[in-house]
């Protein structure tokens, strides 16, 4: 389908004297100055432009607000320290897997016995499921932490409340008309500021731990790679806070301190020291995402945690991604004859993963 836009709605940006002057003041090329101008940064906004180009996290973290649930969650986390049976409940995409891995590493520093659960994409689907919560209650659970899900899971988390299980939710999805009763919800869409609302789930968790002093800053710095992965995977807006997170996390990835990521980089032919955001988006994230789409997201989490069977799991991720690529090519070949016309189409098939 071809659309027409009135000329009155088209804004043209050209390199002119203002762009050249701004480029000289900021110390960038005229093209970069023009791009900054397209984002509303020009004129006297020299410091703002420099911050945009080289974002730091300190100022963003000092002013960000995740909402009223953040303090309550920190107090409960501290109160529950030493708890024996803690469960992290995540999601099967890269944000969910990264947030699960980050929550696991945090919880292992604070609690005695920690395990995680991620629902199967095809058998169970997204969100917290009541039957799983009831099973956790029967087996014993002192604290349930959900990441990248939970805000809308009213019925399932009512079962947790009825079983006497405290619940902390770290999420970034838009809430419904009501929230899970008895749960502490850390979700920027509930009383948070505009910048915080752009965070992915792993970003919410990382920023919460940093701003509430739940974990030592140096310890969290070393885990910013997980927040960066999730931020890039979820295609959230790259404003000042998210850009700072990605920049910090990419530095950690280049140091290749995380065994699983280092092996995945090697397996996909990417040099850790030279890795950039494009390589992460085009090579690493598809491998991690393939686990949730075609198999079990547990494989992605285990690789990020660097647990047992790492070599086997890394190879499995690469294999699953190749399978995903093959399936995508087959689907494209199948539907091409159906989309030869000019109209817009939405196609679906129950056999597509």
For each residue, the residues with C-beta under 8 A, 3 or more apart:
1: 342 343 344
2: 342
3:
4:
5: 9 10
6: 9 10
7: 10
8:
9: 5 6
10: 5 6 7
11:
12:
13: 34 37 38
14: 19 34
15: 19 20 30 31 33 34
16: 19 20
17: 20 21
18: 21 22 37 42 43
19: 14 15 16 22 23 30 33 34 37 42
20: 15 16 17 23 24 30 33
21: 17 18 24 25
22: 18 19 25 26 33 36 37 42 43 46 49
23: 19 20 26 27 28 29 30 32 33
24: 20 21 27
25: 21 22 46
26: 22 23 32 33 36 46 49 50 53
27: 23 24 50
28: 23 32 33 36 49 53
29: 23 32 33
30: 15 19 20 23 33 34
31: 15 34 35
32: 23 26 28 29 35 36 53
33: 15 19 20 22 23 26 28 29 30 36 37 42
34: 13 14 15 19 30 31 37 38
35: 31 32 38 39
36: 22 26 28 32 33 39 41 42 49 52 53
37: 13 18 19 22 33 34 40 41 42
38: 13 34 35
39: 35 36 52
40: 37
41: 36 37 45 48 49 52
42: 18 19 22 33 36 37 45 49
43: 18 22
44:
45: 41 42 48 49
46: 22 25 26 49 50
47: 50 51
48: 41 45 51 52
49: 22 26 28 36 41 42 45 46 52 53
50: 26 27 46 47 53 54
51: 47 48 54 55 56 59 240
52: 36 39 41 48 49 55 240 243
53: 26 28 32 36 49 50
54: 50 51
55: 51 52 60 240 241 243 244 247
56: 51 59 60 244
57: 60 61 241 244 245 248
58: 61 62
59: 51 56 62 63 240
60: 55 56 57 63 64 195 240 241 244
61: 57 58 64 207 210 211 241
62: 58 59
63: 59 60 193 195
64: 60 61 193 195 196 207 211 241
65: 70 188 191 192 193 196
66: 69 70 186 187 188 192 196 204 207 208 211
67: 70 185 186 187 188 189 190 191 192 196
68: 71 72 190 191
69: 66 72 73 169 184 185 186 187 190 191
70: 65 66 67 73 74 186 208 211 212
71: 68 74 75 212
72: 68 69 75 76 184
73: 69 70 76 77 168 170 184 186 208 212
74: 70 71 77 78 208 212 213 214
75: 71 72 78 79
76: 72 73 79 80 143 166 168 184
77: 73 74 80 81 110 168 214
78: 74 75 81 214
79: 75 76
80: 76 77 83 86 110 111 142 143 166
81: 77 78 110 111
82: 110 111 112
83: 80 86 111 112 142 143
84: 111 112 113 142
85: 113 140 141 142 143
86: 80 83 107 111 113 114 115 141 142 143 144 145
87: 114 115 116 117 136 141 143 144 145
88: 100 103 104 107 114 115 116 117 145 146 147
89: 116 117 118 128 132 144 145 146 147 149 150
90: 96 97 99 100 103 116 117 118 146 147 148 149 297 301
91: 95 96 97 99 100 118 119 126 147 148 149 201 292 297
92: 96 97 118 119 120 121 126 291 292 293 297
93: 96 97 148 233 234 289 292 297
94: 97 98 229 230 233 234 285 288 289 292 300
95: 91 98 99 148 200 201 202 230 233 234
96: 90 91 92 93 99 100 118 147 148 149 201 292 297
97: 90 91 92 93 94 100 101 118 288 291 292 297 300 301 304
98: 94 95 101 102 202 226 227 229 230 233 288 304
99: 90 91 95 96 102 103 147 148 170 200 201 202 204 205 226 230
100: 88 90 91 96 97 103 104 116 118 147 148 301
101: 97 98 104 105 226 301 304 305
102: 98 99 105 106 147 202 205 206 223 226 227
103: 88 90 99 100 106 107 116 145 147 170 205
104: 88 100 101 107 108 114 116 301 305
105: 101 102 108 109 223 305
106: 102 103 109 110 205 209 214 215
107: 86 88 103 104 110 111 114 145
108: 104 105 111 114
109: 105 106 215 219
110: 77 80 81 82 106 107
111: 80 81 82 83 84 86 107 108 114 143
112: 82 83 84
113: 84 85 86
114: 86 87 88 104 107 108 111
115: 86 87 88
116: 87 88 89 90 100 103 104 301
117: 87 88 89 90 132 136
118: 89 90 91 92 96 97 100 292 296 297 298 301
119: 91 92 123 124 125 126 127 129 132
120: 92 123 124 296
121: 92 124 125 126 292 293 297
122: 125 353
123: 119 120
124: 119 120 121 129 132
125: 119 121 122
126: 91 92 119 121 149
127: 119 149 150 152 153 156
128: 89 132 133 146 149 150 153 156 157
129: 119 124 132 133 156
130: 133 134 155 156 159
131: 134 135
132: 89 117 119 124 128 129 135 136 156
133: 128 129 130 136 137 144 156 157 159 160 163 165
134: 130 131 137 138 159 163
135: 131 132 138 139
136: 87 117 132 133 139 140 141 144 160 165
137: 133 134 140 141 159 160 163 165
138: 134 135
139: 135 136
140: 85 136 137
141: 85 86 87 136 137 144 163 165
142: 80 83 84 85 86 165 166
143: 76 80 83 85 86 87 111 165 166 167 168
144: 86 87 89 133 136 141 160 165 166 167 168
145: 86 87 88 89 103 107 167 168 169 170
146: 88 89 90 128 149 150 153 157 167 168 169 170 171
147: 88 89 90 91 96 99 100 102 103 150 170 171 201 202 205
148: 90 91 93 95 96 99 100 170 171 172 173 200 201 202
149: 89 90 91 96 126 127 128 146 153 169 171 173
150: 89 127 128 146 147 153 157 167 169 170 171 180 183 185
151: 169 171 173 174 175 176 179 180 185 187 189 190
152: 127 173 175 176
153: 127 128 146 149 150 156 157 180
154: 157 158 176 178 179 180 181
155: 130 158 159
156: 127 128 129 130 132 133 153 159 160
157: 128 133 146 150 153 154 160 161 167 169 180 181 182 183
158: 154 155 161 162 180 181
159: 130 133 134 137 155 156 162 163
160: 133 136 137 144 156 157 163 165 167 182 183
161: 157 158 164 165 167 180 181 182 183
162: 158 159
163: 133 134 137 141 159 160
164: 161
165: 133 136 137 141 142 143 144 160 161
166: 76 80 142 143 144 184
167: 143 144 145 146 150 157 160 161 180 182 183 184
168: 73 76 77 143 144 145 146 183 184 186
169: 69 145 146 149 150 151 157 180 183 184 185 186 187
170: 73 99 103 145 146 147 148 150 186 187 201 204 205 208
171: 146 147 148 149 150 151 185 186 187 201 204
172: 148 187 188 189 197 199 200 201 203 204
173: 148 149 151 152 187 189
174: 151 189
175: 151 152 179 185 187 189 190
176: 151 152 154 179
177:
178: 154
179: 151 154 175 176 183 185 190
180: 150 151 153 154 157 158 161 167 169 183 185
181: 154 157 158 161
182: 157 160 161 167
183: 150 157 160 161 167 168 169 179 180
184: 69 72 73 76 166 167 168 169
185: 67 69 150 151 169 171 175 179 180 190
186: 66 67 69 70 73 168 169 170 171 204 205 208
187: 66 67 69 151 169 170 171 172 173 175 190 192 204
188: 65 66 67 172 191 192 193 196 197 199 204
189: 67 151 172 173 174 175 192 197
190: 67 68 69 151 175 179 185 187
191: 65 67 68 69 188
192: 65 66 67 187 188 189 196 197
193: 63 64 65 188 196 197
194: 197 198
195: 60 63 64 198 239 240 241
196: 64 65 66 67 188 192 193 199 204 207 241
197: 172 188 189 192 193 194
198: 194 195 236 237 239 241 242
199: 172 188 196 203 204 207 231 236 241 242
200: 95 99 148 172 203 204 227 230 231 233 234 236
201: 91 95 96 99 147 148 170 171 172 204 205 230 234
202: 95 98 99 102 147 148 205 206 226 227 229 230 231
203: 172 199 200 206 207 227 230 231 236 241 242 245
204: 66 99 170 171 172 186 187 188 196 199 200 201 207 208
205: 99 102 103 106 147 170 186 201 202 208 209 227
206: 102 202 203 209 210 220 223 224 226 227 245
207: 61 64 66 196 199 203 204 210 211 227 241 245
208: 66 70 73 74 170 186 204 205 211 212 214
209: 106 205 206 212 214 215 220
210: 61 206 207 213 215 217 220
211: 61 64 66 70 207 208
212: 70 71 73 74 208 209
213: 74 210
214: 74 77 78 106 208 209
215: 106 109 209 210 219 220
216: 219 220
217: 210 220 221
218: 221 222
219: 109 215 216 222 223
220: 206 209 210 215 216 217 223 224
221: 217 218 224 248 252
222: 218 219 225 252 257
223: 102 105 206 219 220 226 227 252
224: 206 220 221 227 228 245 248 249 252
225: 222 228 229 249 250 252 253 257 258 261
226: 98 99 101 102 202 206 223 229 230 249 304
227: 98 102 200 202 203 205 206 207 223 224 230 231 245 249
228: 224 225 231 232 245 246 248 249 250 252 253 280
229: 94 98 202 225 226 232 233 249 253 280 284 285 288
230: 94 95 98 99 200 201 202 203 226 227 233 234
231: 199 200 202 203 227 228 234 236 238 242 245 246 249
232: 228 229 235 246 277 280 281 285
233: 93 94 95 98 200 229 230 281 285 288 289
234: 93 94 95 200 201 230 231
235: 232
236: 198 199 200 203 231 242
237: 198 242
238: 231 242 243 246
239: 195 198 242 243
240: 51 52 55 59 60 195 243 244
241: 55 57 60 61 64 195 196 198 199 203 207 244 245
242: 198 199 203 231 236 237 238 239 245 246
243: 52 55 238 239 240 246 247
244: 55 56 57 60 240 241 247 248
245: 57 203 206 207 224 227 228 231 241 242 248 249
246: 228 231 232 238 242 243 249 250 277
247: 55 243 244 250 251
248: 57 221 224 228 244 245 251 252
249: 224 225 226 227 228 229 231 245 246 252 253
250: 225 228 246 247 253 254 275 276 277 280
251: 247 248 254 255
252: 221 222 223 224 225 228 248 249 255 257 258
253: 225 228 229 249 250 256 258 261 272 275 280
254: 250 251 272 273 274 275
255: 251 252 272
256: 253 261 262 265 272 273
257: 222 225 252 262
258: 225 252 253 261 262 304 306
259: 262 263 306 310
260: 263 264 302 303 304 305 306 310 313 314
261: 225 253 256 258 264 265 284 303 304
262: 256 257 258 259 265 266 272
263: 259 260 266 267 303 310 311 314
264: 260 261 267 268 284 287 288 303 314 317 318
265: 256 261 262 268 270 271 272 275 284
266: 262 263 269 270 272
267: 263 264 314 315 317 318
268: 264 265 283 284 287 318
269: 266 283
270: 265 266 274 275 279 283 284
271: 265 274 275
272: 253 254 255 256 262 265 266 275
273: 254 256
274: 254 270 271
275: 250 253 254 265 270 271 272 279 280
276: 250 279 280
277: 232 246 250 280 281
278: 281 282
279: 270 275 276 282 283 284
280: 228 229 232 250 253 275 276 277 283 284 285
281: 232 233 277 278 284 285
282: 278 279 285 286
283: 268 269 270 279 280 286 287
284: 229 261 264 265 268 270 279 280 281 287 288
285: 94 229 232 233 280 281 282 288 289
286: 282 283 289 290 321 324
287: 264 268 283 284 290 291 317 318 320 321
288: 94 97 98 229 233 264 284 285 291 300 303 304 317
289: 93 94 233 285 286 292 293 300 321
290: 286 287 293 294 295 317 320 321 323 324
291: 92 97 287 288 294 295 296 297 298 299 300 316 317 320
292: 91 92 93 94 96 97 118 121 289 295 296 297 300
293: 92 121 289 290 320 324 353
294: 290 291 320 323 324 327 353
295: 290 291 292 299 316 320
296: 118 120 291 292 299
297: 90 91 92 93 96 97 118 121 291 292 300 301
298: 118 291 301 302
299: 291 295 296 302 303 313 316 317 320
300: 94 97 288 289 291 292 297 303 304 317
301: 90 97 100 101 104 116 118 297 298 304 305
302: 260 298 299 305 307 308 309 310 313
303: 260 261 263 264 288 299 300 306 310 313 314 317
304: 97 98 101 226 258 260 261 288 300 301
305: 101 104 105 260 301 302
306: 258 259 260 303 310
307: 302 310
308: 302
309: 302 312 313
310: 259 260 263 302 303 306 307 313 314
311: 263 314 315
312: 309 315 316
313: 260 299 302 303 309 310 316 317
314: 260 263 264 267 303 310 311 317 318
315: 267 311 312 318 319
316: 291 295 299 312 313 319 320
317: 264 267 287 288 290 291 299 300 303 313 314 320 321
318: 264 267 268 287 314 315 321 322
319: 315 316 322 323
320: 287 290 291 293 294 295 299 316 317 323 324
321: 286 287 289 290 317 318 324 325
322: 318 319 325 326
323: 290 294 319 320 326 327
324: 286 290 293 294 320 321 327 328 353
325: 321 322 328 329
326: 322 323 329 330
327: 294 323 324 330 331 352 353
328: 324 325 331 332
329: 325 326 332 333
330: 326 327 333 334
331: 327 328 334 335 349 352
332: 328 329 335 336
333: 329 330 336
334: 330 331
335: 331 332 338 339 347
336: 332 333 339 340
337: 340
338: 335 345 347
339: 335 336 345 347
340: 336 337
341:
342: 1 2
343: 1
344: 1
345: 338 339
346:
347: 335 338 339
348: 352
349: 331 352
350:
351:
352: 327 331 348 349
353: 122 293 294 324 327
